[in-house]
Each structure stands twice: as structure tokens, then as C-alpha cells.
Amino acid sequence: MGNNQNDLYDLEAGDILYDSIEGIFGVLCSRKLEFRYSKMRHDDYGEEVSHLAVWKIYWGPNDFSRYTESSLFKMIDSNRLTLFKP
């Protein structure tokens, strides 16, 4: 998926998601980098820095949920979620 997975779907605040199992729509509200971590690369010439991005999604009255960006990509890939750009 490349170095910046967000480029694959270009998720942005205001995008709409449809959950095909629950039958509900949600709106992406905000993206936040929750964790930053580094690990040694296999070639031992440095560290690789990774981030864990988390999206806040509004599903309905008083229903805000948080999902990792990678889990959203997987759910879009498997057709659990459908992404609509306004």
C-alpha cells in the first residue's frame, strides 16, 4: 500500500461511510496520530518510524467511535464499509 496508506483512499474529515452490515451511515470527523514508534530496519542502518492514525467517526446521536486508519482500509477493502466523497 505504499508508505502513506492514507493516499490509497484519501480519507478526509467530512467523508461518509456506509456500514453494509449495520445498515448505517457515518461521517469521518477527525484524524489524530495517537502513537509514534520506531523499530530497527532489517538492514541495521537505521530506524523506521511508524504512526498509528485514529479516526473519530460520528454514527448517530451521541455515537462517536474511534477506528484505526488501517482497520478502516481493511473494512473498505472487504466491502464492509463503502466510502462516499461529498
N, C-alpha and C positions, 0 to 999 in steps of 0.2 A: 504493500500500500504506500510505499514511499516513506520519506522521513516525516512529513507533516500529513497525518491521516485526515485532518480536517479539510485538506484540499480535495479529497475524494468526493465528499458530499457538500462541501462549502456550507456547513451549518452556520446559521446566524440567528441572533435573537429576533423573534417575530415569525420564524418559520413554524409551520404547522405540521404536526404528526398525527396520523390516524393509526390507532391500535386495532388491528384486524380481529383480535381475539376478544377484547373487551368491548369493541364497537364504540369507542370514544375518541374524541379529538383532544389534542394537547398543543400548547404553544411553548416554544423554547423561549425562556425568559432571560437567562444569563449563563455565561460560561466562566468558570473560575479554575485556575490552576491550583489544585489542592495540595499536591505533593511534588517535590522535585527531588530526584535521587540520581545518583551516579553509580556506574558499575565499570569495572575494568573491561576493556575491549579484549577480544581474543588474541589480538596481535601484541598485547602488552605494551603498546606505545602510548597509552593514554586512557582517559576515562570517557565513557559515553554518558551524556546527561539525558535523562528522560523525564517526562512530566506526566502527571495524571490529571487530565482535564475532566471536570464535572459540570454537567448541565442541570440547571434548575428548570423544571417543566411544570406549567400550570395545566392541570387536567380538569378543573372544575372548581366550584365554590369550596374554598378552604382546602383545596387538594393540590399542594405543591410537592413534587417529588424530585429527587436528585438521581441522576444516572451518569455513570462514567461515559465519556465520549466513545470509548471502544465498544461498550455494550450497545450503545445506540447504533453504531455502524453494523454490528452483528445482527441486531434486530431488523435493520433496514435490509441488509443482505438476505436475510431469511424470509423476508416479506411479512414479518410480524408487524413492523411499522412501515407506513408509507409516508414519505416526505413530500410536503407541498410548499412551494416557494410563493409567498404572496406577491 
